[in-house]
Amino acid sequence: MAEVSPQTSPKMPALGLDTTRAVSFIKAAFLDGILLTSPENVYYATGYPCVPGAGNPILHSLRNQLPAFTYLDSTGARTLLCWGYSTLGITYDAESLLNYEDLQGSLEAIKSLARDKMTVASRVGIESSCPKYVLDALGEAGIPSNRLTVVDDLICDLRVVKSPAEIELCKTSLHIAESCLEELLAALSIGKSRKELLQLARECLAKRGATGISHLTISLGQENPEVAVDEIAKENSLVTLDVGAILNGYISDCRRYAYLGDPPTEIVELHEAMIELVDAVAQALQPGTPYSELYMMAKDLMIRSGITGHEWLSHVGHSIGLETEEDWLDNRNDRYLHEGMVVAVELYTITSQLQPIGNEETYLIGADGPERLTRLPAELYRIP
């Protein structure tokens, strides 16, 4: 397998990877390099647009036959392994390329990479989702399985801290989602179907500049909002609107509630309580705070306020970027907040009619604490 130099312009930059920081992580873990095999991590490290919502989605759609990989060694040098045709006239953020034209070629490229960049004594980090055929190819190239170690936490620690370019994409993606929610709220009325709202949302996101869709979680009453059942909006019902836009691979997550008619006191009070709860937890978004501290804070507040939901609380939110939920803010005490993280704080309770209700807001963690990125008011929208 021949190694070729990257092509000239135009360039597809890696927007997030700080190679100096990555090298320090790799060396601290006593690794010789890390092999990235998921589309999100390949895109993150090299700019190769193999994730949905980043350029032509064909590179993601063809991943079963033309997968892409990246090897980042302990010097910071990157080798991109990918479909050769997709590199013509394009420069990616990689010092070298290994190209192929079919699945078998990708296996040969993995073996060539192992022979050129690794030895039987190398310690190589891999993702827990690394495909078996990649592991088999490494084994055939002479790399013992006991020299491979899962480094999901290392990769997560790299990705959760966003670069300025990533932060701007997260902000703009969020504002696109908020604009879509405003349009949905304006169109919402008794008799409207979920099918109509879903189509409107798709059109709105495209019109506003989204390059993809993460999710369109819409529920007009008690139907499961995660499944697109085509129910009709009825009077005196609670409506869930949760939209995630994608902009050049970067995802947003914004949820708001509306009520068709005059909302019962219970729903108004529960919603206001959840807004206050999210605001309180958000104030603790300080660099160095362990996830478990946020979790216990939310749980204690819910218990003291008599709010149902603390019994099954699994997390208080999540970091967000190339995935909708990159890392849960749960009860782990060995995971910490960092400056430069973009996180969504979300907490929910349940009404007497067994309908989830809560609030979700997105924040950027700065050196001095949180900056609220969500601009859409968190009120319960009343639809006459």
C-alpha positions in Angstrom: 0.0 0.0 0.0 1.6 3.2 -1.2 1.6 6.2 1.1 1.0 9.5 -0.7 1.3 13.1 0.4 -1.8 15.2 1.0 -3.2 17.1 -1.9 -3.2 20.9 -2.2 -6.2 23.3 -1.7 -9.0 23.5 -0.9 -8.3 22.5 2.7 -10.8 20.7 5.1 -9.4 21.7 8.5 -9.8 19.8 11.8 -11.7 22.3 13.8 -11.3 20.8 17.3 -8.1 18.8 17.7 -5.3 20.5 19.7 -2.3 18.3 18.7 -0.1 19.6 21.5 -2.8 18.7 24.1 -3.4 15.4 22.4 0.3 14.5 22.5 0.4 15.2 26.2 -2.5 12.9 26.8 -1.0 10.1 24.7 2.3 10.4 26.4 0.7 10.5 29.9 -1.0 7.3 29.1 2.3 5.7 28.0 0.9 5.1 24.5 2.7 5.2 21.1 -0.5 6.4 19.4 -4.2 6.1 19.1 -6.2 4.6 16.3 -9.5 6.4 15.7 -12.2 4.4 14.0 -15.6 6.1 14.6 -16.7 8.8 12.1 -17.0 11.5 14.8 -13.4 11.0 15.9 -11.9 10.8 12.4 -13.7 14.0 11.5 -12.6 15.6 14.8 -8.9 14.7 14.2 -8.5 15.4 10.5 -11.5 17.3 9.1 -12.4 14.3 6.9 -16.2 14.9 6.6 -17.5 11.4 7.3 -20.2 12.4 9.8 -23.8 13.3 8.9 -24.3 17.0 8.5 -20.7 17.8 7.5 -20.5 18.3 3.7 -21.7 15.5 1.4 -23.3 12.8 3.6 -22.2 10.2 1.1 -18.9 9.7 3.0 -21.0 8.6 6.0 -23.4 6.6 4.0 -20.6 4.6 2.4 -18.8 3.8 5.7 -19.8 0.1 5.5 -17.7 -0.3 2.3 -15.3 2.6 2.5 -14.6 3.3 6.2 -12.2 6.0 7.3 -9.6 5.8 10.1 -7.0 8.0 11.6 -3.8 7.2 13.5 -2.5 9.9 15.8 1.0 9.0 17.0 2.9 10.3 20.1 4.6 13.1 18.0 1.2 14.5 16.9 1.5 13.2 13.3 -1.7 12.0 11.8 -2.3 9.4 9.1 -5.7 9.5 7.4 -6.9 6.2 5.9 -9.8 6.8 3.5 -11.4 6.4 0.1 -8.9 7.6 -2.4 -11.4 9.3 -4.7 -12.5 11.5 -1.8 -9.0 13.0 -1.5 -8.7 14.2 -5.1 -7.9 18.0 -5.0 -8.5 18.2 -1.3 -6.2 18.7 1.6 -7.1 17.3 5.0 -5.5 17.9 8.4 -3.2 14.9 8.2 0.5 14.6 7.6 0.1 11.5 5.4 -2.7 9.6 3.6 -3.3 5.9 2.9 -5.9 5.5 0.2 -8.1 2.6 -1.0 -11.1 1.9 -3.3 -12.9 -0.9 -1.5 -13.3 -2.6 1.8 -10.5 -5.1 1.2 -8.3 -2.2 0.4 -9.1 -0.6 3.8 -7.9 -3.8 5.5 -4.7 -3.7 3.6 -4.3 -0.1 4.5 -4.7 -0.9 8.2 -2.0 -3.6 7.8 0.3 -1.2 6.0 -0.2 1.4 8.8 0.6 -1.3 11.4 3.8 -2.3 9.6 5.0 1.3 9.1 3.9 3.0 12.3 3.7 0.3 15.0 5.8 -2.6 16.3 5.0 -5.7 18.4 6.2 -3.6 21.4 3.9 -0.6 20.6 1.1 0.3 23.0 -1.8 1.5 20.9 -5.0 3.1 22.1 -8.3 2.1 20.4 -12.0 2.9 20.8 -14.2 0.4 22.5 -16.3 0.4 19.3 -13.3 -0.5 17.1 -14.6 -3.0 14.5 -13.5 -6.6 14.8 -12.2 -6.6 11.2 -9.8 -3.8 12.2 -8.6 -5.8 15.2 -8.2 -8.8 13.0 -6.2 -6.8 10.5 -3.9 -5.5 13.2 -3.4 -9.0 14.5 -2.5 -10.2 11.0 0.0 -7.4 10.8 1.7 -8.8 13.9 0.3 -6.4 16.6 -0.6 -8.4 19.7 -4.1 -7.8 21.1 -2.5 -7.3 24.6 -0.8 -4.2 23.3 -4.1 -2.6 22.5 -5.9 -0.6 25.2 -9.3 1.2 25.2 -9.0 4.9 25.5 -12.5 6.2 25.3 -12.0 8.4 28.3 -8.9 9.9 26.8 -10.7 10.8 23.6 -13.7 12.1 25.5 -11.4 14.4 27.6 -9.9 15.7 24.4 -13.3 16.4 22.7 -15.3 17.9 25.5 -13.0 20.9 25.6 -14.1 22.9 22.5 -11.9 25.1 20.4 -13.1 28.7 19.5 -14.2 27.4 16.1 -16.2 24.6 17.6 -17.8 26.9 20.2 -19.0 29.2 17.4 -20.5 26.2 15.5 -22.3 25.0 18.6 -23.7 28.5 19.2 -24.9 29.0 15.7 -26.4 25.5 15.6 -28.3 26.2 18.8 -29.6 29.5 17.4 -30.8 27.7 14.3 -32.7 25.2 16.5 -34.2 28.0 18.5 -35.4 29.7 15.4 -37.0 26.5 14.3 -38.8 26.1 17.7 -40.1 29.7 17.3 -41.6 28.8 13.9 -43.1 25.6 15.3 -44.7 27.4 18.2 -46.2 30.0 15.8 -47.6 27.2 13.6 -48.9 25.0 16.5 -52.7 24.9 16.8 -55.5 22.5 17.7 -55.9 20.0 14.8 -52.3 20.2 13.6 -50.7 16.8 13.0 -47.2 15.8 14.1 -46.5 14.9 10.5 -47.1 18.5 9.5 -44.9 19.8 12.3 -42.1 17.4 11.4 -42.1 18.6 7.8 -42.2 22.2 8.8 -39.2 21.6 11.2 -37.2 20.0 8.4 -37.9 22.9 6.0 -37.2 25.5 8.7 -33.8 23.9 9.7 -32.7 23.8 6.0 -33.9 27.4 5.4 -32.0 28.6 8.5 -28.7 27.1 7.3 -28.6 23.7 9.1 -26.5 21.1 7.3 -28.3 18.2 9.0 -30.8 17.2 11.7 -29.9 15.6 15.0 -33.5 15.1 16.3 -37.1 16.3 16.0 -38.6 15.2 19.3 -42.3 16.3 19.1 -45.1 15.0 21.2 -48.7 16.3 21.1 -50.0 14.9 24.3 -49.1 11.5 25.9 -47.6 9.8 22.9 -44.0 8.7 23.1 -42.0 11.8 21.8 -39.1 9.7 20.7 -41.1 7.8 18.0 -42.9 9.7 15.2 -46.4 8.6 15.8 -48.7 10.9 13.7 -51.1 12.1 16.4 -53.2 15.2 16.2 -52.9 18.2 18.5 -55.9 18.3 20.8 -57.3 20.9 23.1 -56.1 20.9 26.7 -52.9 18.9 26.0 -49.2 19.4 26.8 -46.9 19.7 23.8 -43.2 18.8 23.8 -41.0 20.4 21.1 -37.3 19.4 21.2 -35.1 20.2 18.2 -31.5 19.4 17.4 -29.8 21.1 14.4 -26.5 20.1 12.9 -24.1 22.6 11.5 -20.9 21.3 9.9 -21.2 18.3 12.1 -21.9 20.2 15.4 -25.1 19.5 17.1 -27.6 21.6 19.2 -30.3 20.5 21.6 -33.2 22.8 22.6 -36.5 21.8 24.2 -39.6 23.9 25.0 -43.1 23.2 26.1 -46.5 24.5 25.0 -50.0 24.0 26.2 -53.1 24.0 23.9 -55.6 25.9 26.0 -55.5 27.1 29.6 -52.9 25.1 31.4 -53.7 23.6 34.8 -52.1 25.0 37.9 -50.2 21.8 38.4 -48.4 22.0 35.0 -47.6 25.7 35.4 -46.1 25.2 38.8 -44.1 22.1 37.9 -42.7 23.8 34.8 -41.7 26.9 36.8 -40.1 24.7 39.5 -38.0 22.8 36.8 -36.9 26.1 35.3 -35.6 27.2 38.7 -34.0 23.9 39.3 -32.1 24.0 36.0 -31.0 27.6 36.8 -29.7 26.5 40.2 -27.7 23.6 38.9 -26.3 25.8 36.1 -24.8 28.2 38.6 -22.5 25.3 39.7 -21.0 24.9 36.2 -17.5 25.9 37.3 -14.3 24.4 36.0 -13.1 21.7 38.3 -16.5 20.7 39.6 -17.0 16.9 39.6 -20.0 15.6 37.8 -21.2 13.9 41.0 -21.5 17.3 42.7 -23.9 18.5 40.1 -25.8 15.2 40.3 -26.2 15.3 44.1 -27.1 18.9 44.1 -30.0 18.3 41.7 -31.1 15.2 43.6 -31.1 17.0 46.9 -33.0 20.0 45.5 -35.7 17.7 44.0 -36.0 15.9 47.3 -36.3 19.0 49.4 -38.8 20.5 46.9 -40.9 17.3 46.8 -40.4 17.0 43.0 -40.8 13.5 41.6 -38.0 12.4 39.4 -35.1 12.1 41.9 -35.9 8.4 42.2 -34.8 7.6 38.7 -32.3 10.5 38.1 -29.6 9.1 35.8 -27.9 12.4 34.9 -28.4 16.2 35.0 -27.4 16.9 31.4 -24.7 16.3 28.9 -21.8 17.8 27.0 -22.6 18.4 23.4 -20.7 18.8 20.2 -20.2 16.2 17.4 -22.7 14.0 19.3 -26.0 15.1 20.9 -24.9 13.6 24.2 -21.1 13.3 24.2 -20.7 12.7 27.9 -23.4 12.4 30.6 -23.2 14.7 33.6 -23.9 11.8 36.0 -22.8 10.7 39.5 -19.2 9.9 38.6 -16.8 11.6 40.9 -13.8 11.0 38.6 -15.1 13.2 35.8 -14.8 17.0 36.0 -16.1 20.1 34.2 -13.5 22.0 32.2 -13.3 25.5 30.8 -14.4 25.3 27.1 -17.1 22.7 27.6 -20.5 23.2 26.0 -23.1 21.5 28.1 -26.9 21.2 28.2 -28.4 21.0 31.7 -31.7 19.2 31.5 -34.0 18.0 34.3 -37.5 16.5 34.2 -40.3 15.5 36.5 -43.7 14.0 35.6 -47.2 15.3 35.9 -50.2 13.5 37.4 -51.1 12.6 33.8 -47.8 10.8 33.5 -46.3 13.4 31.1 -42.7 14.4 31.4 -42.1 18.1 31.9 -38.9 20.0 32.6 -36.4 22.4 31.1 -33.2 22.3 29.1 -30.6 25.1 28.7 -27.2 25.1 27.0 -24.2 26.8 28.6 -20.5 27.5 27.7 -18.3 26.9 30.7 -15.8 29.8 31.0 -13.0 30.4 33.4 -15.3 32.3 35.7 -18.3 30.1 35.3 -21.2 29.5 32.9 -22.5 31.6 30.0 -26.0 30.8 29.0 -26.1 30.2 25.2 -29.8 29.5 24.9 -31.7 32.7 24.0 -35.3 31.4 23.7 -37.3 32.2 26.8 -38.0 29.2 28.9 -41.7 30.0 29.5 -44.6 27.6 29.1 -46.0 28.7 25.7 -49.8 29.0 25.8 -51.5 28.3 22.5 -55.2 29.5 22.4 
